[in-house]
Amino acid sequence: MPRGNQVARLYRLLGELQATRRGSSAEALARKRGWHLRTVYRDLQALEDAGFPIVRTGGARWKLIDDWQQRVPFPMPLGQLLALHAARDLVAPLRGTPVARDLDALWERLSGLPSSRSREQGELFPKFRRILATRSQLAIDYSRHGAILESLCRACETRRTAQVAYFVETRREETRRRIDPYQLYYDPSLEALYVFAWCHLRRAMRTFAVHRFRRVTLSTREFEVPAGFTPESHLRGAFRIWRGENAVKIRLLLEPEVAGWITERRWHASQKERRRGGGRSEVEFTVDGVREIRRFILQLGASVAVLEPEWLRREIAEEHRAAAERAFRGDEDFLTLDDTGVGDKGGG
C-alpha cells in the first residue's frame, strides 16, 4: 500500500467515490482535488490493488460497486490485522453472543474467510498465527444461553426492568425477582459474563452470572442508571467479581515456590508486597468479602499461610484438614470401576 501523502490522497479519493452512486470521471476527480490526471489513474489502480471493487461504467465514470463494504476487505495496517486476529481468539468464550457474532462478521469481511456471502477473497491471516497465539479455556458455552443474553442486552439498551428466574448456586435454588440491568461485564480471568443490576428483592446492587438465569422477561417499567455508576467503581473492592458487605484486610505469607509467581502479577488494586527472608514474600490485600480470595488461597495449598485475620487463618486450616482426611480415607468410600459399570479391559 502506498505511503505518506499518497495514503491520505487515496482515502480522499475513496471518499469521493463513496459519495457518488453514479460515479465520477477521472478528469472530474483531478479537477475537483487539483491533482494531475495521471496521479488519479495511478491512485485508482492502487485502490483496486488494495481490494476495493472499483469499476468503470459507461461515460468513463469510475465508481465503487453496490454493497462493496459487504464484499471486500477494508485495507488495514499489519498491526491492526494482527490485533483483529488476536481479538477473535480472545472472545472465543463469548461464542453465540451478539458480541461474538458481530466480531465474526467483521472477521469475515476483513479476512476473506469463506462465508455464505463471498468465497472470492482468500485467506489473509495464516501467517499471523506464527507471530501471536491465544488460547481460551472455553469455560462456558453461551450459545446455549442465546435467548437469555439477547433479552439482557435489550434490557441494558432500553433501560427496562426485567422479571427473571435466577438460580442461586450457593443455595442450590431458583429465585424469582425484578432487576434493573445496568451493564453486562465480561471477566477474562473467569471467562464468564456477568450483569450488574439493581435487585428489587434485595434492594441493593448485585452481580449476576448470565449463565445462571433461567428466564428473563422485559417489563414496560423503565429505570435510570445512576450517574456515577461504572464497572470500575462497582468492582473497586472485589477480589474478582463478587463483593461482600465489609472490607477485610488480608495478609499472606508466600513460600519461595509461589512468591515470584504471585508478586509479579497485579491481583487487586490494594495489593502490597514486601520481601521476607529465605525467598519468601508477604502480600497484603484489602477486599470486600473473602469468597473469591478464599478460593485463591486454597489453591496455593501449603505454599501460603494466612497471617491475618485470625478467623480466616482458622477457616483455611480447617479446610486443609478436611481435605487431607478425605484424601486418606479408605478405598471403600470411593467409586470403583465396578461401581461405574465400566470394565477394566478397555473396549469400544
WOFENFEN-V740562 format. One record per residue. N is the residue number from 1. BURIAL is + if it has 16 or more other C-alpha atoms within 10 Angstrom, else -. D_FIRST is the distance of its C-alpha to the first C-alpha in Angstrom with 1 decimal. Layout:
N;BURIAL;D_FIRST / N;BURIAL;D_FIRST
This chain:
1;-;0.0 / 2;-;3.8 / 3;-;6.5 / 4;-;10.1 / 5;-;11.9 / 6;-;9.3 / 7;-;7.8 / 8;-;11.5 / 9;+;12.2 / 10;+;9.9 / 11;-;11.8 / 12;-;15.0 / 13;+;14.5 / 14;+;14.0 / 15;-;17.1 / 16;+;19.0 / 17;+;18.5 / 18;+;19.4 / 19;-;22.5 / 20;-;24.0 / 21;-;25.5 / 22;-;26.6 / 23;+;23.4 / 24;+;22.9 / 25;+;23.1 / 26;+;20.6 / 27;+;23.5 / 28;-;24.2 / 29;+;20.7 / 30;+;20.8 / 31;-;24.3 / 32;-;23.8 / 33;-;21.0 / 34;-;22.3 / 35;-;19.3 / 36;-;19.8 / 37;-;20.0 / 38;-;17.9 / 39;-;15.1 / 40;+;15.4 / 41;-;15.4 / 42;-;12.3 / 43;+;10.5 / 44;+;12.3 / 45;-;11.1 / 46;+;7.4 / 47;+;8.7 / 48;-;10.8 / 49;-;8.4 / 50;+;6.9 / 51;-;10.7 / 52;+;12.3 / 53;+;15.8 / 54;+;16.2 / 55;-;19.4 / 56;-;21.6 / 57;-;25.1 / 58;-;28.4 / 59;-;28.8 / 60;-;25.3 / 61;+;23.8 / 62;+;20.2 / 63;+;20.1 / 64;+;18.6 / 65;+;21.0 / 66;-;23.6 / 67;-;22.9 / 68;-;19.2 / 69;-;18.6 / 70;-;21.1 / 71;+;19.5 / 72;+;15.8 / 73;+;13.7 / 74;-;12.1 / 75;-;8.5 / 76;-;9.5 / 77;-;9.0 / 78;-;10.9 / 79;-;14.0 / 80;-;14.4 / 81;+;14.2 / 82;+;16.7 / 83;-;18.8 / 84;+;19.0 / 85;+;20.2 / 86;+;22.8 / 87;-;23.9 / 88;+;24.7 / 89;-;26.8 / 90;+;28.5 / 91;+;29.7 / 92;+;31.1 / 93;+;34.6 / 94;+;34.0 / 95;+;33.6 / 96;+;35.4 / 97;+;34.9 / 98;-;33.1 / 99;-;30.6 / 100;+;29.8 / 101;-;29.7 / 102;-;27.2 / 103;+;24.9 / 104;+;25.3 / 105;-;24.4 / 106;+;21.2 / 107;+;20.5 / 108;+;21.1 / 109;+;18.7 / 110;+;15.8 / 111;+;16.6 / 112;+;17.9 / 113;+;21.3 / 114;-;24.1 / 115;-;25.9 / 116;-;28.4 / 117;-;25.9 / 118;-;23.4 / 119;-;23.2 / 120;-;20.4 / 121;+;17.3 / 122;-;18.2 / 123;-;18.2 / 124;-;15.0 / 125;+;17.1 / 126;-;19.7 / 127;-;18.4 / 128;-;18.5 / 129;-;22.3 / 130;-;22.6 / 131;-;21.3 / 132;-;23.1 / 133;-;26.0 / 134;-;28.2 / 135;-;31.6 / 136;-;33.7 / 137;-;37.4 / 138;-;37.3 / 139;-;40.5 / 140;+;41.1 / 141;+;40.2 / 142;+;39.5 / 143;-;39.2 / 144;-;43.0 / 145;+;43.1 / 146;+;40.7 / 147;-;43.3 / 148;+;44.5 / 149;+;41.0 / 150;-;40.3 / 151;+;43.6 / 152;+;42.9 / 153;+;39.5 / 154;-;41.3 / 155;+;44.0 / 156;+;41.6 / 157;-;39.7 / 158;-;42.9 / 159;+;45.0 / 160;+;47.8 / 161;+;50.4 / 162;+;50.4 / 163;+;53.5 / 164;+;52.7 / 165;+;54.3 / 166;+;53.1 / 167;+;54.2 / 168;-;55.2 / 169;-;54.7 / 170;-;57.1 / 171;-;60.0 / 172;-;58.9 / 173;-;59.6 / 174;-;57.9 / 175;-;58.2 / 176;-;57.8 / 177;-;56.6 / 178;+;54.7 / 179;+;51.6 / 180;+;49.2 / 181;+;45.7 / 182;+;43.8 / 183;+;40.6 / 184;+;39.2 / 185;+;38.2 / 186;+;36.6 / 187;-;37.8 / 188;-;35.5 / 189;-;38.3 / 190;-;40.7 / 191;+;38.0 / 192;+;39.9 / 193;+;39.7 / 194;+;42.3 / 195;+;43.3 / 196;+;44.9 / 197;+;47.7 / 198;+;51.0 / 199;+;53.7 / 200;-;56.7 / 201;-;58.8 / 202;-;58.4 / 203;-;57.8 / 204;-;55.1 / 205;+;51.4 / 206;+;50.6 / 207;+;47.7 / 208;+;47.6 / 209;+;45.9 / 210;+;44.2 / 211;+;45.3 / 212;+;48.9 / 213;+;49.2 / 214;-;51.3 / 215;+;51.1 / 216;+;49.4 / 217;-;50.6 / 218;+;49.5 / 219;-;52.3 / 220;-;52.5 / 221;-;53.1 / 222;-;50.3 / 223;+;49.8 / 224;-;48.0 / 225;-;46.0 / 226;-;47.5 / 227;-;45.5 / 228;-;45.3 / 229;-;44.3 / 230;-;41.2 / 231;-;40.6 / 232;-;40.6 / 233;-;44.0 / 234;+;45.4 / 235;+;44.5 / 236;+;45.3 / 237;+;48.4 / 238;+;47.6 / 239;+;46.9 / 240;+;44.4 / 241;+;45.0 / 242;+;48.8 / 243;+;50.8 / 244;-;54.5 / 245;-;57.0 / 246;-;57.6 / 247;-;55.6 / 248;+;56.7 / 249;-;56.2 / 250;+;55.7 / 251;+;55.9 / 252;+;55.1 / 253;+;55.9 / 254;+;53.4 / 255;+;54.3 / 256;+;52.2 / 257;-;50.7 / 258;-;48.8 / 259;+;48.9 / 260;-;45.6 / 261;-;43.8 / 262;-;45.2 / 263;+;44.8 / 264;-;41.3 / 265;-;40.2 / 266;-;40.7 / 267;-;42.8 / 268;+;44.1 / 269;-;43.8 / 270;-;47.4 / 271;+;47.0 / 272;-;48.9 / 273;+;49.5 / 274;-;51.8 / 275;-;52.6 / 276;-;56.0 / 277;-;57.8 / 278;-;57.1 / 279;-;53.4 / 280;+;54.1 / 281;+;52.4 / 282;+;53.6 / 283;+;51.3 / 284;+;52.2 / 285;+;50.9 / 286;+;52.2 / 287;+;51.4 / 288;+;52.6 / 289;+;54.3 / 290;+;54.5 / 291;+;53.7 / 292;+;50.2 / 293;+;51.0 / 294;-;54.1 / 295;-;52.0 / 296;-;49.8 / 297;+;52.9 / 298;+;54.4 / 299;-;51.5 / 300;-;51.9 / 301;-;55.4 / 302;-;57.6 / 303;+;54.8 / 304;+;55.3 / 305;+;58.4 / 306;+;58.8 / 307;-;60.4 / 308;-;60.5 / 309;-;61.7 / 310;-;64.7 / 311;-;64.8 / 312;-;61.2 / 313;+;62.3 / 314;-;65.2 / 315;-;63.1 / 316;+;60.6 / 317;-;63.6 / 318;-;65.3 / 319;-;62.1 / 320;-;61.8 / 321;-;65.6 / 322;-;65.3 / 323;-;62.3 / 324;-;64.3 / 325;-;67.3 / 326;-;65.3 / 327;-;63.7 / 328;-;67.1 / 329;-;69.0 / 330;-;70.7 / 331;-;69.0 / 332;-;71.1 / 333;-;68.9 / 334;-;65.8 / 335;-;64.9 / 336;-;65.5 / 337;-;64.1 / 338;-;67.2 / 339;-;66.7 / 340;-;63.4 / 341;-;64.7 / 342;-;62.3 / 343;-;63.8 / 344;-;63.2 / 345;-;62.8 / 346;-;59.4 / 347;-;58.9 / 348;-;56.6
